[in-house]
Amino acid sequence: MYDSVIFDHDGVLTTLVDLSPLRDATWDAFAELGVSDPDPDHVEQVVIHVSPEDVRAAAEPYDIDPETLFRVRDERQSAAQRRAIADGRKVPYDDFDALRRIDAPMGIVSSNQQATIDFVVDHLDAADLFGTAYGREPSMTSLHRKKPEPYYLERAMADLGVDSPLFVGDSDSDIAAAEAAGVDSAFIRRGHRADHTPTPDPTHEIAGLDDLLELDGVPVVGDASAASGPAADGGREDGAPSR
């Protein structure tokens, strides 16, 4: 039996935002730091999927402190995403309310900014649902801690006081973080992942959040068998990934 369910955020709980606001925000970050005409390749290098090496390579030609560039980039991108949430361009998926039937502590672990995650939880009036919600702090240190590293997932587990969560994500890094933390995973196949083959193999594959309610080991409100279900060992019945 899973003692909790922890979720990635983007592409799992809420829709993805178009890349253009993130790209514009990154251009704005360079401008704020006095670089009015950066090389477009340097801007693109720090829009998404950023590594510390990317930040240093983009900052060096302009004699910008990499930590400062990353902090301003994060602040600008978070502001852009909060605007997208507030004006309805980034919304919860239609099956979001399925979470209200899960009878276990829940949390969020995202590679998005902490300020963005805090805003989402507040905007959705969902603080009652999530016992903890992690995004990244606006520092380059967070780039060493984000998924596929299990750092934030393990912190969320400690906050919730759990050791057998199911982690629900839509990317390879989510599944890898779960594996590194020694916990089960569920790959959610939203439309943007229609043709993706997750690596490593997830424990389960689901089409939406409603499917969580049917998984062995996920406690559901009103389910009298929840305490003694067939997945009391943590969600796997035979050790093989569910498909």
Disulfide bonds with the S-S distance in Angstrom:
none
